[in-house]
């Protein structure tokens, strides 16, 4: 369970006022428990792809489906982690994580158990009763990830989740996410403009063109990772030094560079 | 312990009282027929507090005014905030209600007094209705603006978590809009006091506005000042209570702003 499929998906914004075509015939299949990252120049519509899987936006043409079922509305089977965290500042960490469980109508004892294990998973145990504003950005994003994971979603949608974090925190969170993916693998759609992050985290990386966004190429990272045994390295900088990593990164960089406008932006 | 700021306010209050004493009593710059001296003010206060004035002691007048303000304010908040939230949330509700609201809004609340008296007579109900009209508008507008200012991802996060409609309103929309809602409540409370005195001036047999009215007819500056000061103190006290409630309710927000 947990496959995602884009079938000839177009998206036009403001169709009544002439319209801007944001996405052009997107075809993409993400298998169960696969981690796919989409990279692309800003404004290429990569976030729109994620928002359509989440059910926040509807395609103008084509179909987005999860487990073969057309997406029509947001729901807890597709948990989203937002770039700006989007925590509820008047709720404590525990209450933030609890909301989705209460919405599912679970009994208090089961909720407490699941919250405890989510807190443990994200190393948040000592902050359960803190309010979001008392936490650093990295900690807040841990809460948002815990809030998503606790729902046991089939699909995890991450929209530039580390984009608002400083460089060091970002690295820690990336390593954390790899650890999570091993402990508790999920189908993940990950949006980023950071090429290294995509190569480090994903099984496959989809590169998008400038607007109107199309999928330009899809690179298989997983086979290289397994062949070169990247996982023997604990630290992200060691992986990033490997020749196979550098090669993939450069390949994606070149592909993205072709998409820059005449002024290089 | 009193800080520098407390000391400064105390000094300025003392200076104002001294100036009052100097211009009315020491020098006679202002004649007692126009503005009372501190001694006259004190005599008037003692008179209304012990023997009563305008048919009742000060406490009875004050309680009556406070009751009307709190009732009018409560009705205004209980109707205005939900309406504002609803208009903020639903474009359809906004489209349906806003034109009527914009049409009624420019009518000064006091202009409703004749109609209110015609409908409800000279009793409390008419005054509560006028206060309601005055206090209603800021409650609606600020709750509405509060909802519109909510960050979209916050609402999307709640929907993604499968939050049912009423829980969404109670636990996400209302708290997210609450800083603006409290701004609306403050303005509503202010409007309530302003309108109360005017409504009581027109027709009442009890209340601070009535005291002011009778004192004016009696050409009694000392008592007029007592009435003014009483309204001022009551207004200040209720505003302070509201601020305390706000501080408690918005503890998460205050801390976030530090």
Boltz contact constraints between the chains, C-beta under 6 A:
constraints:
  - contact:
      token1: [A, 56]
      token2: [B, 156]
      max_distance: 6.0
  - contact:
      token1: [A, 74]
      token2: [B, 159]
      max_distance: 6.0
  - contact:
      token1: [A, 74]
      token2: [B, 160]
      max_distance: 6.0
  - contact:
      token1: [A, 75]
      token2: [B, 162]
      max_distance: 6.0
  - contact:
      token1: [A, 76]
      token2: [B, 161]
      max_distance: 6.0
  - contact:
      token1: [A, 76]
      token2: [B, 162]
      max_distance: 6.0
  - contact:
      token1: [A, 80]
      token2: [B, 160]
      max_distance: 6.0
  - contact:
      token1: [A, 82]
      token2: [B, 153]
      max_distance: 6.0
  - contact:
      token1: [A, 84]
      token2: [B, 153]
      max_distance: 6.0
  - contact:
      token1: [A, 86]
      token2: [B, 153]
      max_distance: 6.0
  - contact:
      token1: [A, 86]
      token2: [B, 154]
      max_distance: 6.0
  - contact:
      token1: [A, 86]
      token2: [B, 157]
      max_distance: 6.0
  - contact:
      token1: [A, 89]
      token2: [B, 252]
      max_distance: 6.0
  - contact:
      token1: [A, 90]
      token2: [B, 175]
      max_distance: 6.0
  - contact:
      token1: [A, 90]
      token2: [B, 252]
      max_distance: 6.0
  - contact:
      token1: [A, 99]
      token2: [B, 161]
      max_distance: 6.0
  - contact:
      token1: [A, 100]
      token2: [B, 161]
      max_distance: 6.0
  - contact:
      token1: [A, 103]
      token2: [B, 161]
      max_distance: 6.0
  - contact:
      token1: [A, 103]
      token2: [B, 162]
      max_distance: 6.0
  - contact:
      token1: [A, 103]
      token2: [B, 163]
      max_distance: 6.0
  - contact:
      token1: [A, 131]
      token2: [B, 252]
      max_distance: 6.0
  - contact:
      token1: [A, 133]
      token2: [B, 255]
      max_distance: 6.0
  - contact:
      token1: [A, 133]
      token2: [B, 256]
      max_distance: 6.0
